[in-house]
């Protein structure tokens, strides 16, 4: 049986928090499911297939050892043929784990080979980066296959992600900027443009956004009440998520945050709100319900 060994630790003699183990294992399963969607080449109507593909490509624990938290994981099913692909779950598992190895080895060409479409890289890689331990974090993880020596599992840094996601002008953005709420006294002109800051009272970095209106590629959306989008920063990458509507996306600069959220709202609306209920499973129906409840109005972008 094809298997992949994960080891999660918190340093010598330190207990490993359950939430970190769950985060890594759930992230691993979600990664395999994303590769199933990619391998199936589903561009429209992903909502109707995701639950089936997740079940078909389910990963199970086949061994547990007492060294830190070390588990063997493998595809539950291996011999099912789907979408014209022989042994579909095994092919998905192989592709996902090869990509993980390439991320840990910092082999950019190998990552691009497994995920040649940049739009798929933009969808999959930020989600993988979210659950992989960061270099500066307290939790460490390793992987190994077969008899190979264990190698560290580590998130990609900002420069690598920018190259893989083909973000332009990354070398020109040398000033580290943050999203912040600033309180103070200032003068403005008739157009509302700041002319002079007289006194700075406080400045607090923002790790969440309340959004009541946003523009996607073609449509504008109004939320009532405003939705809370949480922001996490890891190695210079801003990960944005809104769990109620199933949104997770990525931006490297704060000026790209709203655009990234808008594009993802477009995708979620098309995949769930506009999809027939008969084609959606329980998870998809719940997301559809939440999206319809959150969006007060949708109109053509002006």
Helices and strands as residue ranges (DSSP letters): E 4-9, H 18-39, H 46-56, E 59-65, E 69-75, H 88-104, H 108-114, H 118-131, E 140-144, E 151-152, H 158-164, G 170-172, E 180-188, E 194-205, E 208-215, E 219-234, E 237-242, G 243-245, E 247-251, G 254-256, H 257-268, I 269-273, G 277-279, H 282-294, E 295-300
